Amino acid sequence: MSNEIPQWNESGVLPPISESSPTSAYRSPYKTTTVELVNRYTLNKRRADILSGFLRFRSRLYDIGMIDGFQWIDGSFTENIELIESRKPNDIDVVTFFDVPEGETQNSLVQKASDLFLPDFADWRKDTFMTDAYWQPLGVSPNLLVERTVYWYSMWAHKRDLSWKGFLQVPLSPQDDIQAKIILDDLISGGFYE
């Protein structure tokens, strides 16, 4: 797995495919880690705050046993929005593809942490974690999983103006997140950005 996040293209977005090799497997969603996410996107205080919230959000998932799966990361956070729209990102958009932990059901997870899952708490999640969160269990029928994956891919592979863009995939990994948090805390305490 390559952890390299491609550079933004001329439009300020991640390229949807490798421009030098359009049929290669190196394409969106680009597989990376939270460590690389922190190293690449801690460009200013707002992005650092968003990454801190995102790591806290993931920590809550681990607390309820959600450690198997991955997340698709998208939105203005993955774009050079500071250049494109002369603003900082508001949050990070995330779809979590997850295996239900052993001994749990989707309903028992919701009962343990309704604030993480229920739509009524969407604004709270954005305020608390700066994360716009969506969910896709992996243990559904193959047909439904393909249908939902195609839905998310088609939603996130385009901007609102219908231009193509890429996005990222990070595994759920408590170990990576510990390292990412150390790096992020060091960057924040170093005050290298405004």
C-alpha positions as CSV (number, residue, x, y, z in Angstrom):
1,M,0.0,0.0,0.0
2,S,1.4,3.4,-0.9
3,N,0.8,6.0,1.7
4,E,1.6,8.8,-0.6
5,I,-1.1,11.4,-1.1
6,P,-0.9,12.9,-4.5
7,Q,-0.3,16.7,-4.9
8,W,-3.3,18.9,-5.7
9,N,-3.8,19.5,-9.4
10,E,-4.2,22.8,-11.1
11,S,-7.8,22.9,-9.9
12,G,-6.7,22.6,-6.3
13,V,-8.1,19.1,-5.8
14,L,-6.7,15.6,-5.6
15,P,-6.5,14.1,-9.1
16,P,-9.1,11.3,-9.5
17,I,-6.6,9.1,-11.4
18,S,-2.9,9.1,-12.1
19,E,-2.5,11.5,-15.0
20,S,0.7,9.8,-16.2
21,S,-0.9,6.3,-16.1
22,P,-4.7,6.7,-16.2
23,T,-5.4,2.9,-16.1
24,S,-3.1,2.1,-13.2
25,A,-4.5,1.0,-9.8
26,Y,-3.0,4.2,-8.2
27,R,-6.2,6.2,-8.2
28,S,-8.9,7.6,-5.9
29,P,-9.6,6.6,-3.2
30,Y,-5.9,7.0,-2.4
31,K,-5.0,4.6,0.5
32,T,-3.1,6.4,3.2
33,T,-2.8,6.6,7.0
34,T,-3.8,9.2,9.7
35,V,0.0,9.8,10.1
36,E,0.3,10.9,6.5
37,L,-3.0,12.8,6.8
38,V,-1.5,14.8,9.7
39,N,1.8,15.3,8.0
40,R,0.2,16.5,4.8
41,Y,-2.8,18.6,5.9
42,T,-1.7,20.4,9.1
43,L,-1.2,23.6,7.1
44,N,-2.9,26.1,9.5
45,K,-4.6,26.2,12.9
46,R,-8.0,25.5,11.5
47,R,-6.8,22.3,9.7
48,A,-5.0,21.3,12.9
49,D,-8.2,21.8,14.9
50,I,-10.1,19.7,12.4
51,L,-7.6,16.9,12.5
52,S,-7.6,16.9,16.3
53,G,-11.4,16.6,16.3
54,F,-11.2,13.8,13.7
55,L,-8.8,11.8,15.8
56,R,-11.1,12.3,18.8
57,F,-14.0,11.0,16.7
58,R,-12.0,7.9,15.8
59,S,-11.1,7.4,19.4
60,R,-14.8,7.2,20.3
61,L,-15.2,4.5,17.6
62,Y,-12.4,2.5,19.2
63,D,-14.0,2.9,22.6
64,I,-17.1,1.1,21.4
65,G,-15.1,-1.6,19.7
66,M,-15.1,-0.4,16.1
67,I,-11.6,-1.2,15.1
68,D,-12.1,-3.1,11.8
69,G,-12.8,-1.1,8.7
70,F,-11.8,2.0,6.9
71,Q,-12.9,5.6,6.2
72,W,-13.3,7.6,3.1
73,I,-12.1,11.2,3.6
74,D,-13.4,14.0,1.4
75,G,-14.8,17.5,1.3
76,S,-13.0,20.8,1.3
77,F,-10.5,19.5,3.8
78,T,-8.9,17.4,1.0
79,E,-8.9,20.4,-1.3
80,N,-6.7,23.5,-1.5
81,I,-9.8,25.4,-0.4
82,E,-7.6,28.3,0.9
83,L,-6.6,28.9,-2.7
84,I,-9.8,27.9,-4.5
85,E,-12.2,29.8,-2.4
86,S,-10.0,32.0,-0.2
87,R,-11.3,30.3,3.0
88,K,-10.3,27.5,5.4
89,P,-12.2,24.2,5.5
90,N,-15.2,23.9,7.9
91,D,-14.9,20.2,8.7
92,I,-13.8,16.9,7.4
93,D,-16.3,14.6,5.5
94,V,-16.1,11.0,6.5
95,V,-17.8,7.7,5.5
96,T,-16.9,4.9,7.9
97,F,-17.1,1.4,6.3
98,F,-17.0,-0.9,9.3
99,D,-17.4,-4.4,10.6
100,V,-19.8,-4.7,13.5
101,P,-17.7,-5.8,16.5
102,E,-18.1,-9.4,17.7
103,G,-20.9,-9.7,20.2
104,E,-22.5,-6.5,19.0
105,T,-25.2,-5.5,16.6
106,Q,-25.8,-2.3,14.8
107,N,-28.6,-1.6,17.3
108,S,-26.4,-2.3,20.3
109,L,-23.8,0.1,18.9
110,V,-26.4,2.8,18.5
111,Q,-27.6,2.3,22.0
112,K,-24.0,2.6,23.3
113,A,-23.2,5.8,21.4
114,S,-26.3,7.3,19.8
115,D,-24.5,10.6,19.5
116,L,-22.1,9.1,17.0
117,F,-24.7,7.5,14.8
118,L,-28.1,9.1,14.8
119,P,-28.9,11.9,12.3
120,D,-30.3,14.0,15.1
121,F,-26.8,14.5,16.4
122,A,-25.2,15.5,13.1
123,D,-24.7,19.1,14.1
124,W,-23.4,18.1,17.5
125,R,-20.8,15.8,15.7
126,K,-19.7,18.7,13.5
127,D,-19.4,21.1,16.5
128,T,-17.7,18.5,18.7
129,F,-15.4,16.7,16.3
130,M,-15.5,18.9,13.2
131,T,-16.5,15.7,11.4
132,D,-19.4,15.3,9.0
133,A,-20.0,11.5,9.6
134,Y,-21.7,8.9,7.5
135,W,-21.9,5.1,8.0
136,Q,-21.7,1.9,5.9
137,P,-21.6,-1.5,7.6
138,L,-19.6,-4.0,5.7
139,G,-21.6,-7.0,6.8
140,V,-24.6,-6.3,4.6
141,S,-25.5,-8.3,1.4
142,P,-23.0,-7.9,-1.4
143,N,-25.6,-6.3,-3.7
144,L,-26.4,-3.7,-1.1
145,L,-22.7,-3.1,-0.3
146,V,-21.9,-2.5,-4.0
147,E,-24.9,-0.2,-4.4
148,R,-24.0,1.9,-1.4
149,T,-20.3,2.0,-2.3
150,V,-21.2,3.2,-5.8
151,Y,-23.4,5.8,-4.3
152,W,-20.6,7.2,-2.1
153,Y,-18.1,7.0,-4.9
154,S,-20.3,8.9,-7.3
155,M,-21.1,11.5,-4.6
156,W,-17.4,12.1,-3.6
157,A,-15.7,11.8,-6.9
158,H,-17.2,15.1,-8.2
159,K,-17.4,18.6,-7.0
160,R,-20.7,20.4,-7.0
161,D,-19.8,21.9,-10.4
162,L,-19.5,18.3,-11.6
163,S,-15.7,18.4,-12.1
164,W,-13.8,15.2,-11.1
165,K,-11.8,15.0,-8.0
166,G,-10.1,12.4,-5.8
167,F,-10.5,11.5,-2.2
168,L,-8.7,9.4,0.5
169,Q,-9.1,6.1,2.3
170,V,-7.6,5.5,5.8
171,P,-7.8,2.3,7.8
172,L,-9.3,2.3,11.3
173,S,-6.1,1.9,13.3
174,P,-5.7,2.8,17.0
175,Q,-1.9,2.4,16.6
176,D,-1.7,4.8,13.6
177,D,-3.8,7.3,15.5
178,I,-1.5,7.3,18.6
179,Q,1.4,8.2,16.3
180,A,-0.7,10.8,14.4
181,K,-1.8,12.5,17.6
182,I,1.8,12.7,18.8
183,I,2.9,14.3,15.5
184,L,-0.1,16.7,15.5
185,D,0.4,17.7,19.2
186,D,4.1,18.4,18.3
187,L,3.1,20.6,15.3
188,I,0.5,22.5,17.4
189,S,2.9,23.1,20.3
190,G,5.6,24.2,17.8
191,G,3.3,26.9,16.5
192,F,4.7,26.7,13.0
193,Y,1.6,27.9,11.3
194,E,-0.9,30.7,11.8
